[in-house]
Amino acid sequence: MRIVVLVVVVVVIGLVAGSYAAAQDPPELTPEDARNFTRAALSAVEARNFVVEGDVRAEEFTPEGGSPIPVWVVPAKVSGQQLELHVMRFGDRAVLLNDALPDGGFVLTPEQFERLERFRLDLAGEQVRERRRAPALVAGLLILLVGVALLVSVAYQRTRPADDPAPA
């Protein structure tokens, strides 16, 4: 009977811990997160002599035929040329690069632009994973505890003499 109570308690605690971990919404990127994203993106596309500077501002970007996406607009310079990267506030990618030069052309090469389109960095997801780690660890340890208790119980039942009454 004690093992049944232990299993029920552990299952309930495991479900509570697992539910808490699963219910964590990804937080919005901060302006500093957006700057870090931009630094990582420009580094990943091998932009030369880049500097991320200026005030990050909140805006909405509406793709053609789509719904508005909240973004951070991050100003930067590559080799002295100004550009702006629009980084999703709830996501892992840039949705727009404004790098047109006044005289025509673009700051980034077509190859760099293609790499930027493929670039993903989930800074908010990392924060959520950190918050989920403790409840998930608790749930996992409780499941392990139940497994050990069940093994001990089965082993005890097998080694108990047949004429020994089972404990209540």
C-alpha positions in Angstrom: 0.0 0.0 0.0 2.9 2.4 0.8 4.3 2.0 -2.7 1.0 2.9 -4.3 0.8 6.1 -2.2 4.4 6.9 -3.1 3.7 6.4 -6.8 0.6 8.6 -6.7 2.4 11.4 -4.8 5.4 11.2 -7.2 3.1 11.2 -10.3 1.2 14.2 -9.0 4.4 16.2 -8.2 5.9 15.2 -11.6 2.8 16.3 -13.4 2.8 19.7 -11.6 6.5 20.2 -12.3 6.1 19.2 -15.9 3.0 21.4 -16.4 4.9 24.3 -14.9 7.8 23.8 -17.2 5.6 23.4 -20.3 3.6 26.5 -19.5 6.6 28.9 -19.7 6.1 31.3 -22.5 9.1 32.5 -24.4 9.9 36.1 -23.2 10.2 39.0 -25.6 13.7 39.8 -26.7 15.1 42.9 -25.0 16.7 45.7 -27.1 20.1 44.4 -25.8 19.1 40.9 -27.0 18.4 42.4 -30.4 21.8 44.0 -30.5 23.4 40.7 -29.5 21.4 38.9 -32.3 22.6 41.5 -34.8 26.2 41.1 -33.7 25.9 37.3 -34.1 24.2 37.6 -37.4 26.7 40.0 -38.9 29.5 37.8 -37.6 27.9 34.7 -39.1 27.6 36.3 -42.5 31.3 37.4 -42.2 30.5 41.1 -42.6 33.8 43.0 -42.3 34.3 45.9 -39.9 30.8 45.9 -38.5 29.7 48.0 -35.5 26.2 47.7 -33.9 25.4 51.2 -32.6 22.5 53.5 -32.2 19.2 53.3 -30.5 17.2 50.2 -31.0 13.5 50.9 -31.7 10.3 48.9 -31.6 8.2 48.7 -34.7 5.9 46.3 -36.6 6.9 44.7 -39.9 4.1 43.5 -42.1 5.2 41.1 -44.8 3.3 41.2 -48.1 0.0 39.5 -47.5 0.8 38.6 -43.9 0.1 39.7 -40.4 2.2 42.3 -38.6 5.3 41.0 -36.8 6.7 42.9 -33.8 10.3 43.6 -34.4 13.3 45.5 -33.0 15.0 47.7 -35.6 18.7 47.6 -34.9 21.0 50.1 -36.6 24.6 49.0 -37.5 27.4 49.9 -39.8 29.4 47.5 -42.0 32.6 49.1 -43.3 31.2 52.5 -42.5 28.0 51.9 -44.5 24.7 52.2 -42.5 22.1 49.4 -42.4 19.2 48.3 -40.2 18.3 44.8 -39.3 14.7 44.1 -38.2 14.8 41.3 -35.6 11.7 39.4 -34.4 10.8 40.3 -30.8 9.3 36.8 -30.4 11.4 34.5 -32.6 14.8 33.5 -33.8 15.4 35.4 -37.0 15.6 38.7 -38.8 12.7 39.5 -41.0 14.0 42.5 -42.9 17.4 44.0 -43.8 17.5 47.6 -44.9 20.9 47.9 -46.5 20.3 49.8 -49.7 23.0 52.3 -50.6 22.1 55.8 -51.7 24.0 55.4 -55.0 22.5 52.0 -55.7 23.6 48.5 -54.6 23.6 47.0 -51.1 25.9 46.9 -48.1 25.9 43.1 -47.9 26.8 40.8 -50.9 24.1 38.5 -52.3 25.9 35.5 -50.6 26.0 37.3 -47.2 22.3 38.2 -47.6 21.5 34.5 -48.3 23.4 33.4 -45.2 21.5 36.1 -43.2 18.2 34.6 -44.4 19.2 31.2 -43.1 20.6 32.5 -39.8 18.7 31.6 -36.6 19.5 32.4 -33.0 16.9 31.7 -30.4 18.0 33.9 -27.4 14.5 33.9 -25.8 14.3 30.1 -26.2 17.6 29.8 -24.3 16.1 31.7 -21.4 13.0 29.5 -21.4 15.1 26.4 -21.4 17.0 27.7 -18.4 13.7 28.3 -16.5 12.4 24.8 -17.4 15.6 23.0 -16.3 14.8 22.9 -12.6 11.2 21.7 -12.9 12.2 19.1 -15.5 15.0 17.9 -13.3 12.6 17.5 -10.4 10.1 15.6 -12.5 12.9 13.3 -13.9 14.3 12.6 -10.4 10.8 11.8 -9.1 10.3 9.4 -11.9 13.7 7.8 -11.1 12.7 7.6 -7.5 9.5 5.8 -8.3 11.4 3.3 -10.6 13.9 2.5 -7.8 11.1 2.1 -5.2 9.2 -0.2 -7.6 12.4 -2.3 -8.2 13.1 -2.5 -4.4 9.5 -3.5 -3.8 9.5 -6.2 -6.4 12.9 -7.5 -5.2 11.6 -7.5 -1.6 8.5 -9.4 -2.6 10.6 -12.1 -4.4 13.1 -12.5 -1.5 10.4 -12.7 1.3 9.7 -16.2 2.5 6.3 -17.5 1.4 5.1 -18.0 5.0 6.1 -14.4 6.0 3.0 -12.2 6.0 3.2 -9.1 3.8 3.6 -5.8 5.7 0.5 -3.6 5.7 
